[in-house]
């Protein structure tokens, strides 16, 4: 049977070919040319009670809206923003991650007005905007660096490569959960911080930039080069995350309130949380 997606806005369903077609989808009308007799459909709908017809119409509309909302994530409206980068942005972002102390500008994200509402400018126009390009490339670079380091030491096995992959994926998820939990911790109950989960995943993934360098430093220079790289990377990521989280909190403070007593502790937890994760990932 041929399966129709929601490209035409219809719920998922099957079309049995051969003879007279039968549309097996949920609510909503079948697509044109599906072999369905419109008069037969009208007769079937006419045989239902007004309450049943209303229920069918309501279900079809909600199902279509549900699928459109879920599938819009993969149509480019969501992911396209996080990969809208250029060479200048990538270089400036890497410089910011490598040494956040030299950043003299503001940490606030730039806003833009589109169709009467305010949105944030994409990464190519704002170095403070989160992106997924650098974290994904950093993740891949970390796996390759671990592969090269184990081959250099003569300890490579396929099992170790798979273990490194899942360790990195778990660490990325754990750091994202740490950021998400930090915002929930300082919320007072009168409102929650509306920070997109993808933004938090982007910020958590920047750690792979330093971790990749630490793996290379450990393989090339041993402990003499590894520990300075580890300390520098943790300090830089701690400063970067504290500056970023402070900006996000104060940007959200106009919409909700937060507990100032927990504020400094949350920043300290986020900064210190970079140390065990970086050591766990980079230590071979």
Secondary structure, DSSP 8 states (H G I E B T S, - for coil): -EEE-STTS---EEEE-SSS-EE--SSS---TTSS--HHHHHHHHHTS-HHHHHHHHHHHHHHHHHHHHHHGGGTTTTHHHHT---HHHHHHHHHHHH-GGG--S--S--EEEETTEEEE--GGG-TTS--SHHHHHHHHHHHHHHHHHHHHHT---HHHHHHHHHHHHHHHHHHHHHHHHHHHHHB-SS------HHHHHHHHHTHHHHHHHHHHHHHHHTHHHHHHHHHHHHHHHHHHHHHHHHHHHHHHTTTS-B-HHHHHHHHHHHHHHHHHHHHHHH--
